[in-house]
Amino acid sequence: MFDLIDVPVGDAPLMPLVQPTVRRLQQGEMLFVEGAPTTFICIVRTGTFKVFRTAEDGYEQVYAFARRGDLLGIDALSGDHHLMATVAQEDASVLALSLPNFYALAQLLPAFDRGVMRAVTHSMIDLIRLSDMMAAVAAEVRLARFLLHLAQRMSTTGQAVRCLRLQMTRRDIGSYLGVAHETISRSFAALAEGGLIEVEQRKVEILDLDALRHYAQGTRTPTKADLRASPCAPRARDGLTLVG
């Protein structure tokens, strides 16, 4: 648990500490239900989770995709009921702390409290990045920024930044970026046609990271002529392979 939120083990006191509970979830299993009482806080150990709310008409608005080291259920600190639901997008696991144990550990171990604050700050930064994605007029640019964000997240865990395996559906990505899922499909096709990525179902290979960054800097949809004129125009493939 300390490793997940970057808490120095040397700061732990010699006295026994409360232990988190390992919860394992299967793909599609709910961790938190919107409106349910808040009883514990979780740290993602493995897998990917979708955080969302459901409107009265049944539409799911996606607010976050959580990965290793992210906090889930943090709204428990400010209310009695969860504001959003959380579901596992693949077989996953979390470390769960009851609220009393969470508060006791934060009081006993200042380094843990600082680690939690860093994790909360990362969540706030992700919301800022989401606002940046939504600021783009073109859906293709929003998608490019989303892929770059995923690549950056993967780089922090030592994974290859050019080979992405998306656990979320295109409908979920569309909800997250504020466009229809059909538009997301067309946007993937446009980025692939421009030579920036290669797509095989949920496997995405970034063919030219610099060109994708250049593409993501605009707000409108660049034309093929723009791409050819760009100093970061797509280069030939460099032998990268898709994640299996």
Rosetta silent file (secondary structure, phi, psi, omega in degrees, C-alpha in Angstrom):
SEQUENCE: MFDLIDVPVGDAPLMPLVQPTVRRLQQGEMLFVEGAPTTFICIVRTGTFKVFRTAEDGYEQVYAFARRGDLLGIDALSGDHHLMATVAQEDASVLALSLPNFYALAQLLPAFDRGVMRAVTHSMIDLIRLSDMMAAVAAEVRLARFLLHLAQRMSTTGQAVRCLRLQMTRRDIGSYLGVAHETISRSFAALAEGGLIEVEQRKVEILDLDALRHYAQGTRTPTKADLRASPCAPRARDGLTLVG
SCORE:     score description
SCORE:     0.000 S_00000001
   1 L     0.000  -43.723  179.354    0.000    0.000    0.000 S_00000001
   2 L   -61.968  -39.612 -179.860    2.820    2.427    0.861 S_00000001
   3 L   -63.899  -38.211 -177.011    4.516    1.689   -2.453 S_00000001
   4 L   -62.983  -35.113 -178.980    1.321    2.396   -4.416 S_00000001
   5 L  -110.816   19.306  171.794    1.025    5.940   -3.077 S_00000001
   6 L    59.424   51.571  175.283    4.784    6.545   -2.795 S_00000001
   7 L  -103.208  123.177  178.698    5.103    6.555    0.999 S_00000001
   8 L   -58.787  125.231 -178.912    8.659    5.885    2.280 S_00000001
   9 H   -63.232  -29.558 -179.382    8.613    2.614    4.214 S_00000001
  10 H   -64.226  -18.593  179.134   11.254    4.020    6.537 S_00000001
  11 H   -81.013   -9.583 -177.451    8.694    6.500    7.864 S_00000001
  12 L   -71.568  133.002  177.612    6.483    3.708    9.211 S_00000001
  13 L   -68.419  163.789 -178.321    6.502    3.443   13.020 S_00000001
  14 L   -74.936  -21.817 -178.973    7.563    0.217   14.697 S_00000001
  15 L   -69.804  154.537  179.512    4.130   -0.302   16.242 S_00000001
  16 L   -60.404  139.464  178.313    1.606   -2.477   14.368 S_00000001
  17 L  -108.944  157.262  175.735   -0.377   -0.613   11.722 S_00000001
  18 L   -63.146  145.535 -176.809   -3.875   -1.250   10.446 S_00000001
  19 L  -107.003  135.005  175.477   -3.847   -3.553    7.450 S_00000001
  20 L   -73.830  159.162  176.551   -5.794   -2.936    4.244 S_00000001
  21 E  -100.222  131.226  176.640   -8.044   -5.624    2.822 S_00000001
  22 E   -81.766  122.140  176.017   -7.300   -6.951   -0.647 S_00000001
  23 E  -113.993  126.311  178.856  -10.463   -6.973   -2.769 S_00000001
  24 E  -107.489  134.194 -177.367  -10.427   -8.770   -6.100 S_00000001
  25 E  -125.955  146.169  174.883  -13.029   -7.934   -8.717 S_00000001
  26 L   -90.215  161.724  178.671  -13.955   -9.511  -12.006 S_00000001
  27 L   -55.075  129.388 -179.968  -14.524   -7.531  -15.177 S_00000001
  28 L    88.890   -3.952 -179.179  -17.842   -5.685  -14.924 S_00000001
  29 L   -83.011  137.992 -178.360  -18.089   -6.009  -11.137 S_00000001
  30 E   -81.933  134.789  172.504  -19.083   -2.880   -9.215 S_00000001
  31 E   -93.484  -47.663  175.337  -16.768   -1.546   -6.526 S_00000001
  32 E  -126.527  143.990  177.183  -18.926    1.440   -5.553 S_00000001
  33 L  -110.022  133.081  179.374  -22.579    2.081   -6.382 S_00000001
  34 L   -57.206  127.126  179.818  -23.789    5.632   -6.917 S_00000001
  35 L    89.932   -7.308 -179.918  -25.772    6.733   -3.867 S_00000001
  36 L   -75.381  153.072  178.846  -24.533    3.897   -1.641 S_00000001
  37 E   -60.894  144.626  178.574  -23.285    4.718    1.878 S_00000001
  38 L   -86.082  123.372 -178.284  -19.571    5.519    2.124 S_00000001
  39 L  -129.292  -22.452 -178.554  -17.749    2.970    4.244 S_00000001
  40 E  -153.583  165.084  177.609  -14.230    2.589    2.849 S_00000001
  41 E  -121.478  143.486 -175.176  -11.595    4.074    0.530 S_00000001
  42 E  -123.122  152.334  171.058   -9.599    2.055   -1.990 S_00000001
  43 E  -117.965  127.035 -178.453   -6.236    2.256   -3.737 S_00000001
  44 E   -65.768  127.468  179.419   -6.041    0.579   -7.145 S_00000001
  45 E  -101.109  -48.081  175.851   -3.597   -2.325   -7.020 S_00000001
  46 E  -143.341  156.841  174.558   -4.099   -3.904  -10.442 S_00000001
  47 L    86.866 -173.532 -176.957   -6.385   -3.360  -13.418 S_00000001
  48 L  -129.165  142.761 -179.818   -8.453   -0.438  -14.656 S_00000001
  49 E  -126.271  148.570  174.792  -11.670    1.086  -13.287 S_00000001
  50 E  -107.373  130.976  177.628  -14.307    3.367  -14.786 S_00000001
  51 E  -109.981  125.175 -172.047  -15.786    6.130  -12.623 S_00000001
  52 E  -154.821  167.249  171.529  -19.163    7.394  -13.835 S_00000001
  53 E  -125.415  152.486 -179.083  -22.651    8.693  -13.049 S_00000001
  54 E  -113.843  124.239  178.982  -25.921    7.574  -14.616 S_00000001
  55 L   -75.511  170.132 -178.485  -28.535   10.132  -15.696 S_00000001
  56 L   -61.667  -29.288  179.626  -32.263    9.581  -15.302 S_00000001
  57 L   -86.515    5.027  177.407  -32.506    8.554  -18.957 S_00000001
  58 L    93.483   -3.492 -179.328  -29.831    5.895  -18.439 S_00000001
  59 L   -72.154  132.472  178.180  -26.943    7.759  -20.093 S_00000001
  60 E   -94.145  120.816  174.888  -23.576    7.071  -18.464 S_00000001
  61 E  -100.226  114.658 -178.268  -21.305   10.100  -18.069 S_00000001
  62 E   -85.370  131.943 -179.167  -17.714    8.921  -17.588 S_00000001
  63 E  -110.870  -23.558 -177.808  -15.543   11.093  -15.342 S_00000001
  64 E  -163.673  155.044  168.597  -12.348    9.081  -14.953 S_00000001
  65 E  -119.475  113.016 -173.856  -10.435    5.937  -15.797 S_00000001
  66 E   -97.456  141.418 -179.368   -8.473    4.868  -12.706 S_00000001
  67 L  -130.524 -174.305 -176.314   -5.292    2.803  -12.770 S_00000001
  68 L   -48.374  129.219  177.908   -2.640    1.520  -10.375 S_00000001
  69 L    90.605   -9.972  178.854   -2.009    3.918   -7.476 S_00000001
  70 L   -79.754  149.678  175.588   -5.207    5.946   -7.942 S_00000001
  71 E   -89.036  140.125  176.342   -7.613    6.525   -5.055 S_00000001
  72 E  -125.654  141.835 -179.849  -11.216    5.395   -5.400 S_00000001
  73 L    80.235   19.785 -177.140  -14.137    6.396   -3.193 S_00000001
  74 H   -67.360  -16.442  176.114  -12.406    9.561   -2.022 S_00000001
  75 H   -66.348   -9.614  175.743  -15.812   11.290   -1.948 S_00000001
  76 H   -63.874  -20.857 -178.782  -16.261    9.351    1.307 S_00000001
  77 H   -78.264  -11.675 -175.705  -14.239   12.109    2.970 S_00000001
  78 L  -126.665    2.868 -178.794  -16.860   14.772    2.247 S_00000001
  79 L  -163.227  172.754 -177.229  -20.225   13.023    2.375 S_00000001
  80 L   -92.818  -11.140 -177.344  -22.232   10.056    3.555 S_00000001
  81 E  -136.839  148.147 -179.553  -23.008    8.647    0.100 S_00000001
  82 L   -70.946  132.498  179.875  -20.991    8.030   -3.040 S_00000001
  83 L   -81.672  -22.918 -177.467  -21.564   10.620   -5.750 S_00000001
  84 L  -135.949  159.891  176.929  -20.331    8.307   -8.512 S_00000001
  85 E   -96.891  156.988  178.998  -20.199    4.621   -9.322 S_00000001
  86 E  -136.549  128.637 -177.687  -17.012    2.642   -9.958 S_00000001
  87 E  -131.463  144.991  177.275  -16.783   -0.555  -12.013 S_00000001
  88 E   -76.269  130.412  179.684  -13.859   -2.826  -12.927 S_00000001
  89 L   -93.312   -4.784  175.629  -13.110   -2.776  -16.655 S_00000001
  90 L  -159.304  173.233  173.880  -11.018   -5.934  -16.402 S_00000001
  91 L   -58.127  127.864 -170.125  -10.114   -8.399  -13.677 S_00000001
  92 E  -147.826  173.572  176.797   -8.658   -6.089  -11.033 S_00000001
  93 E  -148.819  152.725  177.885   -7.816   -5.676   -7.370 S_00000001
  94 E  -135.140  161.359  168.838   -7.749   -2.873   -4.803 S_00000001
  95 E  -103.216  121.057 -174.227   -6.502   -2.309   -1.287 S_00000001
  96 E  -108.808  134.257  175.166   -9.460   -1.245    0.857 S_00000001
  97 E  -122.060  128.622  173.964   -9.319    0.701    4.123 S_00000001
  98 E   -64.316  155.567 -178.265  -12.383    1.324    6.255 S_00000001
  99 H   -58.017  -44.400  177.358  -12.929    4.990    7.026 S_00000001
 100 H   -59.520  -42.070  178.975  -11.982    4.624   10.733 S_00000001
 101 H   -67.690  -36.414  178.563   -8.767    2.821    9.792 S_00000001
 102 H   -61.844  -47.740 -179.830   -8.044    5.382    7.074 S_00000001
 103 H   -65.344  -39.230 -179.356   -8.339    8.294    9.513 S_00000001
 104 H   -64.673  -41.939 -179.225   -6.318    6.450   12.171 S_00000001
 105 H   -68.245  -38.821  178.793   -3.491    5.691    9.744 S_00000001
 106 H   -64.674  -35.098  179.944   -3.424    9.279    8.438 S_00000001
 107 H   -75.836  -36.944 -177.163   -3.155   10.582   11.996 S_00000001
 108 H   -76.603  -33.644 -172.421   -0.509    8.069   13.055 S_00000001
 109 L  -126.656   96.670 -179.406    1.666    8.318    9.951 S_00000001
 110 H   -56.283  -33.528 -179.790    2.134   11.810    8.422 S_00000001
 111 H   -63.713  -34.859  176.657    3.900   10.285    5.389 S_00000001
 112 H   -66.557  -42.364  178.537    0.729    8.342    4.591 S_00000001
 113 H   -60.469  -41.211  178.579   -1.307   11.524    4.848 S_00000001
 114 H   -67.013  -37.861  178.214    1.092   13.247    2.421 S_00000001
 115 H   -63.372  -39.458  177.197    0.871   10.289    0.037 S_00000001
 116 H   -64.216  -42.452  179.490   -2.922   10.527    0.037 S_00000001
 117 H   -62.495  -37.973  177.087   -2.737   14.253   -0.672 S_00000001
 118 H   -63.797  -42.997 -179.807   -0.452   13.575   -3.654 S_00000001
 119 H   -63.774  -40.086  177.421   -2.895   10.986   -4.994 S_00000001
 120 H   -64.841  -40.254  178.550   -5.797   13.436   -4.602 S_00000001
 121 H   -62.494  -40.637  177.307   -3.738   16.105   -6.368 S_00000001
 122 H   -59.895  -38.724  177.930   -3.083   13.726   -9.270 S_00000001
 123 H   -64.109  -39.276  178.302   -6.843   13.240   -9.572 S_00000001
 124 H   -66.326  -38.959  178.354   -7.323   17.015   -9.722 S_00000001
 125 H   -63.916  -38.154  177.615   -4.631   17.286  -12.402 S_00000001
 126 H   -61.664  -37.300  177.666   -6.455   14.617  -14.415 S_00000001
 127 H   -66.423  -36.332  176.328   -9.598   16.773  -14.260 S_00000001
 128 H   -64.771  -41.676  178.307   -7.588   19.725  -15.564 S_00000001
 129 H   -63.676  -37.229  177.640   -6.327   17.540  -18.411 S_00000001
 130 H   -62.763  -41.367  176.554   -9.909   16.518  -19.147 S_00000001
 131 H   -61.372  -36.975  178.250  -10.852   20.199  -19.417 S_00000001
 132 H   -66.314  -39.391  177.061   -7.938   20.634  -21.813 S_00000001
 133 H   -63.804  -43.184 -177.099   -9.197   17.737  -23.931 S_00000001
 134 H   -70.085  -18.783 -178.877  -12.705   19.172  -23.969 S_00000001
 135 H   -71.218  -20.731 -179.942  -11.351   22.582  -25.046 S_00000001
 136 L   -73.680  136.837  179.081  -10.504   21.180  -28.477 S_00000001
 137 L   -73.142  -43.835 -174.482  -13.184   21.734  -31.103 S_00000001
 138 L   -82.172  135.002  178.296  -12.276   18.710  -33.203 S_00000001
 139 H   -62.790  -34.924  179.930  -13.057   15.238  -31.903 S_00000001
 140 H   -63.346  -37.184  178.971   -9.861   13.932  -33.517 S_00000001
 141 H   -70.312  -40.148  176.309   -7.808   16.395  -31.472 S_00000001
 142 H   -58.471  -44.836 -179.665   -9.626   15.391  -28.273 S_00000001
 143 H   -64.942  -40.875  178.676   -8.817   11.763  -29.007 S_00000001
 144 H   -60.074  -42.666  179.146   -5.168   12.586  -29.746 S_00000001
 145 H   -66.575  -36.448  178.126   -4.866   14.355  -26.386 S_00000001
 146 H   -64.033  -45.000  179.722   -6.537   11.409  -24.662 S_00000001
 147 H   -64.192  -39.080  177.542   -4.076    8.933  -26.187 S_00000001
 148 H   -65.028  -37.784  177.410   -1.143   11.123  -25.170 S_00000001
 149 H   -63.442  -44.045  177.586   -2.512   11.260  -21.624 S_00000001
 150 H   -62.226  -41.705  179.352   -2.714    7.463  -21.496 S_00000001
 151 H   -62.432  -39.357  178.891    0.825    7.186  -22.848 S_00000001
 152 H   -65.645  -41.885  178.122    2.062    9.576  -20.164 S_00000001
 153 H   -60.909  -40.404 -179.621    0.322    7.561  -17.441 S_00000001
 154 H   -67.582  -34.706 -178.847    1.951    4.379  -18.745 S_00000001
 155 H   -64.933  -30.502 -179.632    5.386    5.991  -18.794 S_00000001
 156 L   -69.764  -18.901  178.262    5.165    6.682  -15.052 S_00000001
 157 L  -106.140   12.502  175.595    4.882    2.932  -14.417 S_00000001
 158 L    79.403   13.796  179.760    7.725    2.007  -16.744 S_00000001
 159 L   -90.586  160.926  179.049    5.518    0.673  -19.558 S_00000001
 160 L   -64.658  127.800 -173.820    6.035    1.240  -23.273 S_00000001
 161 L   -81.949  -15.632 -175.520    4.409    4.567  -24.113 S_00000001
 162 L   -94.494  -10.135 -176.588    3.748    3.795  -27.781 S_00000001
 163 E  -117.576  107.822 -175.545    1.779    0.584  -27.348 S_00000001
 164 E  -110.583  136.138  171.070   -1.614    1.030  -25.704 S_00000001
 165 E  -115.552  107.525 -174.047   -4.157   -1.612  -24.842 S_00000001
 166 L   -80.620  121.981  176.688   -7.441    0.164  -24.192 S_00000001
 167 L   -87.855  -17.252 -179.266   -9.608   -1.476  -21.532 S_00000001
 168 L   -91.003  152.373  178.634  -12.409    1.037  -22.045 S_00000001
 169 L   -79.749  165.719  177.325  -14.925    0.822  -24.874 S_00000001
 170 H   -66.445  -30.429  175.928  -15.243    3.468  -27.581 S_00000001
 171 H   -64.089  -41.724  178.274  -18.609    4.385  -26.098 S_00000001
 172 H   -65.583  -41.058  178.021  -16.889    5.060  -22.744 S_00000001
 173 H   -62.717  -41.843  178.157  -14.168    7.107  -24.441 S_00000001
 174 H   -61.105  -43.024  177.997  -16.856    9.103  -26.252 S_00000001
 175 H   -63.098  -41.118 -179.710  -18.677    9.803  -22.982 S_00000001
 176 H   -64.363  -39.467 -176.408  -15.410   10.866  -21.354 S_00000001
 177 H   -93.155   -4.253  175.631  -14.521   13.216  -24.224 S_00000001
 178 L    79.901   30.847  177.138  -18.036   14.523  -24.765 S_00000001
 179 L  -135.945  165.279  178.841  -18.705   13.111  -28.243 S_00000001
 180 L   -70.120  151.882 -177.445  -20.761   10.256  -29.704 S_00000001
 181 H   -66.919  -27.563  174.808  -19.108    6.843  -29.873 S_00000001
 182 H   -63.999  -36.055  177.455  -19.591    6.842  -33.656 S_00000001
 183 H   -66.271  -36.823  177.258  -17.504   10.011  -33.752 S_00000001
 184 H   -62.984  -41.222  177.750  -14.787    8.274  -31.748 S_00000001
 185 H   -61.230  -43.786  178.207  -14.685    5.484  -34.324 S_00000001
 186 H   -66.053  -34.050 -179.926  -14.310    8.029  -37.118 S_00000001
 187 H   -69.005  -40.330  174.675  -11.623    9.851  -35.129 S_00000001
 188 H   -59.196  -43.615 -179.590   -9.589    6.671  -34.704 S_00000001
 189 H   -63.446  -39.104 -179.157   -9.885    6.128  -38.455 S_00000001
 190 H   -66.483  -42.352  178.643   -8.777    9.708  -39.168 S_00000001
 191 H   -66.366  -36.343  177.556   -5.698    9.423  -36.953 S_00000001
 192 H   -68.892  -41.058  179.424   -4.827    6.105  -38.558 S_00000001
 193 H   -64.173  -32.265  177.664   -5.318    7.520  -42.059 S_00000001
 194 L   -77.173   -1.692  177.771   -2.994   10.376  -41.147 S_00000001
 195 L    79.690   15.425 -177.764   -0.288    7.855  -40.274 S_00000001
 196 L   -88.049  -35.363 -178.255   -0.215    8.785  -36.582 S_00000001
 197 E  -138.205  167.107  170.007   -1.515    5.539  -35.088 S_00000001
 198 E  -128.194  134.638 -173.556   -2.374    1.991  -36.021 S_00000001
 199 E  -122.296  133.294  171.891   -5.486    0.397  -34.554 S_00000001
 200 E  -136.625   97.492 -174.305   -6.440   -3.242  -34.134 S_00000001
 201 L    57.090 -114.103 -179.011   -9.626   -3.525  -32.063 S_00000001
 202 L   -98.371    9.127  177.545   -8.560   -2.191  -28.630 S_00000001
 203 E   -97.962  126.322 -178.774   -4.838   -2.233  -29.399 S_00000001
 204 E  -125.147  126.898  174.811   -3.395    1.109  -30.422 S_00000001
 205 E  -111.093  124.766  175.347    0.169    1.680  -31.581 S_00000001
 206 E   -82.061  112.780 -176.153    1.452    5.241  -31.730 S_00000001
 207 L   -78.145  -33.657 -179.645    3.508    5.318  -34.917 S_00000001
 208 L  -144.681  103.386 -175.169    4.959    8.803  -34.412 S_00000001
 209 H   -66.081  -40.916  179.847    4.793   10.330  -30.947 S_00000001
 210 H   -64.025  -41.173  179.877    6.114   13.746  -32.026 S_00000001
 211 H   -66.387  -37.943  178.771    3.574   13.999  -34.852 S_00000001
 212 H   -66.330  -39.533  176.687    0.739   13.044  -32.499 S_00000001
 213 H   -62.262  -43.680  179.346    1.836   15.738  -30.040 S_00000001
 214 H   -61.486  -42.176  179.092    1.916   18.296  -32.864 S_00000001
 215 H   -60.563  -41.639 -174.160   -1.564   17.189  -33.953 S_00000001
 216 H   -73.097  -11.985 -178.280   -2.878   17.519  -30.392 S_00000001
 217 L   -76.472  -20.849 -178.721   -1.725   21.132  -30.078 S_00000001
 218 L   -84.493  173.684  175.886   -4.412   22.421  -32.432 S_00000001
 219 L  -113.174  -21.937  177.914   -8.100   22.936  -31.798 S_00000001
 220 L  -101.038  174.030  178.430   -9.388   22.265  -35.309 S_00000001
 221 L   -82.003  113.962  177.825   -8.955   19.153  -37.435 S_00000001
 222 L   -64.634  144.399  176.024   -5.649   19.384  -39.342 S_00000001
 223 L   -83.592  170.278  176.367   -5.880   18.509  -43.030 S_00000001
 224 H   -61.332  -35.352  177.839   -3.607   16.022  -44.759 S_00000001
 225 H   -63.442  -38.979  177.274   -1.769   19.001  -46.220 S_00000001
 226 H   -60.478  -43.150 -178.657   -1.198   20.325  -42.696 S_00000001
 227 H   -64.559  -42.326 -179.312    0.285   16.986  -41.667 S_00000001
 228 H   -66.448  -33.986 -178.782    2.581   16.855  -44.676 S_00000001
 229 H   -81.323  -13.669 -176.256    3.750   20.424  -44.038 S_00000001
 230 L   -68.386  141.630  174.734    4.326   19.801  -40.333 S_00000001
 231 L   -65.860  -14.330  178.334    7.914   19.574  -39.090 S_00000001
 232 L  -108.889   31.358 -178.391    6.696   16.534  -37.195 S_00000001
 233 L   -56.057  144.037 -176.517    5.125   14.840  -40.229 S_00000001
 234 L   -54.714  133.904  178.289    4.646   11.096  -39.727 S_00000001
 235 L   -99.762  176.014  178.241    7.741    9.072  -40.441 S_00000001
 236 L   -64.967  155.645 -179.420    8.063    5.486  -41.526 S_00000001
 237 L   -61.907  146.953 -176.403    7.295    2.826  -38.949 S_00000001
 238 L  -110.594   22.888  173.594   10.179    1.969  -36.624 S_00000001
 239 L    88.303    5.401  178.086    9.406   -1.665  -35.972 S_00000001
 240 L   -65.979  146.936 -178.812    7.225   -1.200  -32.902 S_00000001
 241 L  -117.894  159.189  179.340    4.757   -4.002  -32.273 S_00000001
 242 L   -75.859  152.356  174.216    1.350   -4.072  -30.698 S_00000001
 243 L   -72.684  133.649  179.612    0.790   -5.255  -27.184 S_00000001
 244 L   -84.285    0.000    0.000   -0.672   -8.750  -27.189 S_00000001
